[in-house]
C-alpha cells in the first residue's frame, strides 16, 4: 500500500475511534446525569463522583442546574452552580464565576449543607485570589476553614475543604511576600493531601512550596518541589499542571542565569496554554517568554512577548502579572540604554504593586489571622473546661485538684505564647523602623547635590560631552539605588555594580585621580551570594572622603572579593589615603565625624539583622596600614559575610 494511502487509512481509523470515544464519553455523562437526578444523592462525595465526567462540559452542567430546579433537588442545584462557577473561572470569566458561586452558597445555606458551604466559600476565595482581591479572598477562605474545622465529624469533603483553605491562605501570604508563613500553610495542607492520596492536591501544594523557596533564593529546594509537582501532574496527565510547572522551572533557571534551558521549557507551554484557554496562564507564559528572550539579548522579540503578556494582564486585571511585565520591560529598556522608558516602567511596576501589596492589606491580614488564632485558643480553652467538668463527676477531690492545676498550666502556656507573640511583633516593628532609617541614611544628600552641581558646571563651560557622560553615570546610579531600596537583600553582583557607578561619579569629580581596581575570585558566583542592599557604600564613601580626598599624589582604591571557606565570603576595601589618625586632625573633616560614626553604626545594625538567623555571624575588622617607619599607608576594611 502506498505511503499516502496508508496515512489516509490510519487517519480515518483514528478519526473514527475519536468519534466513538467522544460519543461514549457523552453517553456516560448523560447516564451519570440521569442517575444523579433519579437518586437525588444527599452526600457531597457521591455528587463529586458522578459529575467528574462532565466538569468541563458547560452544557451538561447547565442541564444539572436546570433539571434540579424542576424537581426541587436543592443540593444538585447548588453543586451545579458551584461547578459552573469553576468552569467560568478557568475560562477567565471572573465576574460571572463569582455570581454562580454566590448562588451556590445561598442555596447551601438554605438547606444547611455544611460541605457545600465550605466548597462554595473556598471556590469564591479562589476567584478573588485570581483578581488579586486579597481581603475578600482571605475572608472567604478563613470562613471556610473555620466552618470545616468546627464540625464534630470530618468527612472526606470537609478534609479536602480544609486542605484547599490552607493552600489558599498560603497563596495569599505568597502574594504579601511572607514566604515563611506561606511555607508553613502549604506543609499543613500537604499532610491532608497525603492522607487522601490526591495527586491534584499534592501537585498544587508542591508547586506552591516551590514558589515559597524560590522567592527566598533557595533555588535547589524550589526545583525539587516543582519537579515533585510535575511528577504528580504527569500521573494525572494534566496539561495545565505541566504549563504551570514548566513556567515555574523556567523562572528558576532564569534567576540562575540559564536562559537557554528556561526558554526551551517556557516555549513548550505557549500552545498548550492557548488550547486550555485560561488567560491567567497564557499571560504568565508570554511574560516569561519575553523575559527569557531579553536575557538572551533578543530585545526586539523579548519586548514583543512582554507587551503581549502585559496587555493580557491589563485586560483581565491580573495585577501581579502586570507588575511583573512592567518590571521586565524596565530591565529590557535599561539594557538597551533607554533609561527614560526604563524608569517609566519601573514606576508603573511599583504603582501596580501598591494596589495589592500595601500596609493596609498587611495589617488587615495580621488582624484576621490574630482574630482566628484567638478564636481557636478560645475554643481550646472551652473544650478543656468541658473536659474538666466531665472529669470532676468521675474522679475524687485530688483528681479534681490535679486537673485544675493542669488547666492553669495550659492557660499559663497560652499567656506566655501571647506575650512572646507580642514581643516578636514589637521586635519586627523595631527592625522595620531601623531598616527604613538605615535606607534613608545610605546615600549622602551632599553627594547628590555636588553631582548635580558638577553637571551644571560642565554645561556652563560648554563641556556637553563630559556633562552627558556624567549624567549617564549618575542616572544609572540613581536607578540602581532605587531598585536596591525595594529589596531587603540583593546579589553581590548587583551591589558591586552600584559601587562601581558610585566610584566612577566620585572619580569624575576628583578629575579621575583615583586608581580603582576590583579583584574577584573566579570561583565565586556573585549572583548566588545575597547581601543587604547598599551595605558597602558607607565604607567606600569613608575611603574616598576621609582617606583619599586630603591625600596628595597617587590615590588608589581596591575592592577584593575572596571566598575564605564554605561558610564565609570576604570583602576587602583598601585605600592608600591619609589614614584614620590624620583624618581626625583635619578641622573640615571633624564636621563629618558624627555622620561617619552614625553611618558605620547603622551599617553594623544592618549586618546584625542580616546574620541573626544564620549559622555564623559577620566579622568586621578595620586595619590602619603603616610602613616600617610608622608612616600611614592608608586604611583597610575587611568584612566577612556568612553564606548560610
DOMILO-843426 format. One line per 10 residues: number of its first residue (from 1); for each residue x, y, z of C-alpha. Coordinates in steps of 0.5 Angstrom, whole numbers. Layout:
NUM	X,Y,Z ~ ...
end
This chain:
1	0,0,0 ~ 3,7,-2 ~ 5,11,4 ~ 0,17,2 ~ -6,12,2 ~ -3,8,9 ~ -3,15,12 ~ -10,17,10 ~ -13,10,12 ~ -10,11,19
11	-12,18,19 ~ -19,15,18 ~ -19,10,23 ~ -16,15,29 ~ -22,20,27 ~ -27,14,28 ~ -24,12,34 ~ -24,19,37 ~ -31,20,35 ~ -33,13,38
21	-29,16,45 ~ -33,22,45 ~ -39,19,44 ~ -38,14,49 ~ -36,20,54 ~ -42,24,52 ~ -46,18,53 ~ -43,16,60 ~ -44,24,62 ~ -52,23,60
31	-52,17,64 ~ -49,20,70 ~ -53,26,70 ~ -60,22,70 ~ -57,18,75 ~ -56,24,80 ~ -63,27,78 ~ -66,20,80 ~ -63,18,86 ~ -62,25,89
41	-56,24,93 ~ -55,27,99 ~ -48,26,100 ~ -43,31,97 ~ -38,26,95 ~ -43,22,91 ~ -44,28,87 ~ -37,29,86 ~ -36,22,84 ~ -42,22,79
51	-40,29,76 ~ -33,28,75 ~ -34,26,67 ~ -37,33,65 ~ -34,38,70 ~ -31,41,63 ~ -38,41,60 ~ -42,47,61 ~ -48,44,57 ~ -48,38,62
61	-47,43,68 ~ -53,47,66 ~ -57,41,65 ~ -56,39,72 ~ -58,46,75 ~ -64,47,70 ~ -67,40,72 ~ -65,40,79 ~ -69,46,80 ~ -75,43,76
71	-75,37,81 ~ -73,42,87 ~ -67,38,88 ~ -63,44,92 ~ -56,40,93 ~ -56,38,86 ~ -57,46,84 ~ -52,48,89 ~ -47,44,87 ~ -48,45,79
81	-48,53,81 ~ -41,52,84 ~ -39,47,78 ~ -41,53,73 ~ -37,58,77 ~ -31,54,77 ~ -32,53,69 ~ -32,60,68 ~ -26,62,73 ~ -22,57,69
91	-24,61,62 ~ -22,68,66 ~ -30,70,66 ~ -29,72,74 ~ -35,77,75 ~ -40,71,72 ~ -36,66,76 ~ -37,70,83 ~ -44,71,81 ~ -45,63,81
101	-41,61,87 ~ -45,66,91 ~ -52,63,88 ~ -49,56,90 ~ -47,59,97 ~ -54,62,98 ~ -57,55,97 ~ -53,51,101 ~ -54,56,107 ~ -62,55,106
111	-61,47,106 ~ -56,48,112 ~ -51,43,108 ~ -44,45,111 ~ -40,41,106 ~ -43,45,100 ~ -42,52,104 ~ -35,50,105 ~ -33,49,98 ~ -37,55,95
121	-33,59,100 ~ -27,56,98 ~ -28,57,91 ~ -31,64,91 ~ -24,66,95 ~ -20,63,89 ~ -23,67,84 ~ -22,73,89 ~ -15,71,89 ~ -14,71,81
131	-16,78,81 ~ -12,80,87 ~ -17,82,92 ~ -13,80,98 ~ -18,82,103 ~ -24,79,100 ~ -20,72,99 ~ -18,72,106 ~ -25,73,109 ~ -28,67,104
141	-22,62,106 ~ -22,64,113 ~ -29,63,114 ~ -29,56,110 ~ -23,54,115 ~ -27,56,121 ~ -33,52,119 ~ -30,46,117 ~ -26,45,123 ~ -32,46,127
151	-35,40,125 ~ -35,34,130 ~ -34,29,124 ~ -29,30,119 ~ -32,28,112 ~ -27,27,106 ~ -30,33,103 ~ -29,37,109 ~ -22,35,110 ~ -21,37,103
161	-24,44,104 ~ -19,45,110 ~ -13,43,105 ~ -16,48,100 ~ -17,53,105 ~ -10,52,108 ~ -7,52,101 ~ -11,59,99 ~ -8,62,105 ~ -1,60,104
171	-2,63,97 ~ -4,70,100 ~ 2,70,104 ~ 6,69,98 ~ 2,75,95 ~ 4,79,101 ~ 11,76,101 ~ 11,73,108 ~ 14,67,105 ~ 16,63,111
181	9,64,113 ~ 6,61,106 ~ 11,55,107 ~ 8,53,114 ~ 1,53,111 ~ 3,49,105 ~ 6,44,109 ~ 0,43,113 ~ -4,43,107 ~ 1,37,105
191	-1,33,111 ~ -8,33,109 ~ -7,31,101 ~ -2,26,103 ~ -7,23,108 ~ -13,23,102 ~ -8,21,97 ~ -10,26,92 ~ -5,27,86 ~ -8,34,85
201	-7,37,92 ~ 0,34,92 ~ 2,37,85 ~ -1,44,88 ~ 2,45,94 ~ 9,42,92 ~ 8,48,87 ~ 7,53,92 ~ 12,51,96 ~ 17,51,90
211	15,59,90 ~ 16,60,97 ~ 23,57,97 ~ 24,61,90 ~ 23,68,93 ~ 28,67,98 ~ 33,65,94 ~ 33,57,96 ~ 33,55,88 ~ 35,48,89
221	29,47,94 ~ 25,50,89 ~ 27,46,83 ~ 26,40,88 ~ 19,42,90 ~ 17,44,82 ~ 19,37,80 ~ 15,34,85 ~ 9,38,83 ~ 11,36,75
231	11,28,77 ~ 4,28,80 ~ 1,33,74 ~ 4,27,70 ~ 1,22,74 ~ -6,26,72 ~ -4,27,65 ~ -5,35,67 ~ -4,40,61 ~ -5,46,66
241	0,43,71 ~ 5,42,66 ~ 4,49,64 ~ 5,52,71 ~ 11,47,73 ~ 15,49,67 ~ 14,56,67 ~ 16,56,75 ~ 22,52,73 ~ 24,57,67
251	23,62,72 ~ 28,59,77 ~ 33,57,71 ~ 33,65,69 ~ 35,67,76 ~ 40,62,76 ~ 43,65,70 ~ 41,59,65 ~ 36,63,60 ~ 37,58,54
261	34,52,59 ~ 29,57,61 ~ 27,59,54 ~ 26,51,52 ~ 22,50,58 ~ 17,56,57 ~ 17,56,49 ~ 14,49,50 ~ 8,52,54 ~ 5,57,50
271	1,53,45 ~ -2,48,51 ~ -4,54,55 ~ -7,57,49 ~ -11,51,48 ~ -13,51,55 ~ -16,58,54 ~ -14,60,61 ~ -12,67,60 ~ -8,67,67
281	-3,62,65 ~ -3,65,58 ~ -1,72,60 ~ 4,68,65 ~ 8,64,59 ~ 8,70,55 ~ 12,75,60 ~ 16,69,62 ~ 18,68,54 ~ 19,76,54
291	24,75,60 ~ 28,69,57 ~ 29,73,50 ~ 31,79,54 ~ 36,75,58 ~ 39,72,51 ~ 40,79,48 ~ 34,78,43 ~ 31,85,46 ~ 26,86,40
301	23,79,41 ~ 23,80,48 ~ 19,86,48 ~ 14,84,43 ~ 12,78,48 ~ 13,82,54 ~ 8,87,51 ~ 3,82,49 ~ 3,79,56 ~ 3,86,59
311	-4,87,55 ~ -7,81,57 ~ -6,82,64 ~ -8,89,64 ~ -15,87,60 ~ -16,81,66 ~ -14,86,72 ~ -8,81,73 ~ -4,86,78 ~ 1,81,80
321	3,79,73 ~ 2,87,70 ~ 7,89,75 ~ 12,83,73 ~ 11,85,66 ~ 13,93,67 ~ 19,91,71 ~ 22,86,66 ~ 20,92,61 ~ 24,97,65
331	30,92,65 ~ 30,91,58 ~ 30,98,56 ~ 36,99,61 ~ 40,94,58 ~ 39,98,51 ~ 41,105,55 ~ 34,107,54 ~ 34,110,61 ~ 28,114,61
341	23,109,59 ~ 26,104,64 ~ 25,109,69 ~ 17,110,67 ~ 16,102,67 ~ 20,102,74 ~ 15,107,77 ~ 9,103,74 ~ 11,97,77 ~ 11,100,84
351	5,103,83 ~ 1,97,81 ~ 5,93,87 ~ 2,99,92 ~ -5,97,89 ~ -5,90,92 ~ 1,90,97 ~ 1,95,102 ~ 1,97,109 ~ -7,96,110
361	-7,89,107 ~ -1,87,111 ~ -5,90,117 ~ -12,87,115 ~ -9,80,114 ~ -5,80,121 ~ -11,83,125 ~ -15,77,121 ~ -10,72,123 ~ -9,74,130
371	-17,74,131 ~ -17,67,128 ~ -12,65,133 ~ -15,68,139 ~ -22,64,137 ~ -18,58,136 ~ -15,59,143 ~ -22,60,146 ~ -25,54,143 ~ -19,50,146
381	-20,53,153 ~ -27,52,153 ~ -26,45,151 ~ -21,44,157 ~ -27,47,161 ~ -32,42,159 ~ -27,36,160 ~ -25,39,167 ~ -33,39,169 ~ -34,32,166
391	-28,29,170 ~ -30,32,176 ~ -36,28,176 ~ -32,22,176 ~ -26,23,180 ~ -24,25,187 ~ -22,31,190 ~ -15,30,189 ~ -16,28,182 ~ -20,35,181
401	-14,39,184 ~ -9,36,179 ~ -14,37,173 ~ -15,45,176 ~ -7,45,176 ~ -6,42,169 ~ -11,47,167 ~ -8,53,170 ~ -1,51,167 ~ -4,51,160
411	-7,58,161 ~ 0,60,163 ~ 3,57,157 ~ -2,61,153 ~ -1,67,156 ~ 7,66,155 ~ 5,65,148 ~ 1,71,147 ~ 7,75,151 ~ 12,72,146
421	8,74,140 ~ 7,81,142 ~ 14,82,144 ~ 16,78,137 ~ 11,83,133 ~ 15,89,137 ~ 21,87,135 ~ 19,86,128 ~ 17,93,128 ~ 23,96,131
431	27,92,126 ~ 23,95,120 ~ 24,102,123 ~ 31,101,124 ~ 32,99,116 ~ 28,105,114 ~ 32,109,118 ~ 38,106,115 ~ 36,106,108 ~ 35,114,108
441	42,115,111 ~ 45,111,106 ~ 47,116,101 ~ 49,123,103 ~ 45,128,100 ~ 51,133,99 ~ 54,128,94 ~ 47,128,90 ~ 48,136,91 ~ 55,136,89
451	54,131,83 ~ 48,136,80 ~ 53,142,81 ~ 58,139,77 ~ 54,137,72 ~ 51,145,72 ~ 59,147,72 ~ 60,142,66 ~ 54,145,62 ~ 56,153,64
461	63,151,61 ~ 60,148,55 ~ 63,141,56 ~ 57,138,54 ~ 60,131,52 ~ 63,131,59 ~ 56,133,62 ~ 53,128,58 ~ 58,122,61 ~ 57,125,68
471	49,125,67 ~ 49,118,64 ~ 53,115,70 ~ 49,119,75 ~ 42,117,72 ~ 45,109,72 ~ 47,110,80 ~ 40,113,82 ~ 36,108,78 ~ 41,102,82
481	40,106,88 ~ 32,106,87 ~ 32,99,85 ~ 36,96,91 ~ 32,100,96 ~ 26,96,94 ~ 29,90,96 ~ 32,88,103 ~ 37,83,100 ~ 41,84,93
491	46,80,90 ~ 53,81,91 ~ 54,82,83 ~ 49,88,84 ~ 52,91,90 ~ 59,91,86 ~ 56,95,80 ~ 52,100,84 ~ 59,101,88 ~ 63,102,81
501	58,107,79 ~ 58,111,85 ~ 66,111,85 ~ 66,113,78 ~ 62,119,79 ~ 66,121,85 ~ 72,120,81 ~ 70,125,76 ~ 69,130,81 ~ 77,128,83
511	79,129,76 ~ 80,122,75 ~ 86,122,80 ~ 83,115,84 ~ 86,109,81 ~ 80,104,82 ~ 81,96,82 ~ 76,91,83 ~ 79,84,84 ~ 74,78,84
521	76,71,86 ~ 74,67,79 ~ 71,61,83 ~ 66,66,86 ~ 59,66,84 ~ 57,73,85 ~ 50,73,83 ~ 49,67,88 ~ 51,71,94 ~ 46,75,98
531	48,81,102 ~ 44,87,105 ~ 43,93,100 ~ 48,98,99 ~ 52,95,105 ~ 59,97,102 ~ 57,104,101 ~ 59,107,108 ~ 66,104,107 ~ 67,106,100
541	65,113,102 ~ 69,114,108 ~ 75,111,104 ~ 74,117,99 ~ 72,123,103 ~ 76,121,109 ~ 82,118,106 ~ 84,120,99 ~ 81,127,99 ~ 86,130,103
551	92,126,100 ~ 97,129,95 ~ 99,125,90 ~ 98,118,87 ~ 91,116,90 ~ 89,108,90 ~ 82,104,92 ~ 82,97,92 ~ 76,92,93 ~ 77,85,93
561	72,79,94 ~ 75,72,96 ~ 72,66,99 ~ 75,64,105 ~ 72,58,106 ~ 65,55,105 ~ 62,59,111 ~ 64,66,109 ~ 66,71,103 ~ 71,76,105
571	70,83,102 ~ 76,88,103 ~ 76,95,102 ~ 83,98,102 ~ 86,105,100 ~ 92,109,101 ~ 90,115,104 ~ 92,119,110 ~ 89,114,115 ~ 84,115,121
581	89,118,125 ~ 91,124,121 ~ 83,125,119 ~ 82,127,126 ~ 87,133,126 ~ 83,136,120 ~ 78,141,122 ~ 74,141,116 ~ 73,133,117 ~ 71,134,124
591	65,137,122 ~ 63,130,118 ~ 65,126,124 ~ 58,125,127 ~ 56,123,120 ~ 61,118,119 ~ 60,115,126 ~ 53,114,125 ~ 54,111,118 ~ 58,106,121
601	54,105,127 ~ 48,104,123 ~ 51,99,118 ~ 53,95,124 ~ 46,94,126 ~ 44,92,119 ~ 50,87,119 ~ 47,84,125 ~ 40,84,123 ~ 42,80,116
611	46,75,120 ~ 42,74,126 ~ 38,68,123 ~ 45,65,120 ~ 49,59,123 ~ 55,64,123 ~ 55,72,124 ~ 59,77,121 ~ 66,79,122 ~ 69,87,121
621	76,89,122 ~ 78,96,120 ~ 86,96,120 ~ 91,102,120 ~ 96,101,115 ~ 103,103,116 ~ 110,102,114 ~ 117,101,118 ~ 117,108,120 ~ 110,108,122
631	108,113,117 ~ 101,112,115 ~ 100,108,108 ~ 92,108,109 ~ 86,104,111 ~ 84,97,110 ~ 77,95,112 ~ 76,87,112 ~ 68,85,112 ~ 67,77,113
641	60,76,111 ~ 56,69,113 ~ 54,65,107 ~ 49,60,111
end
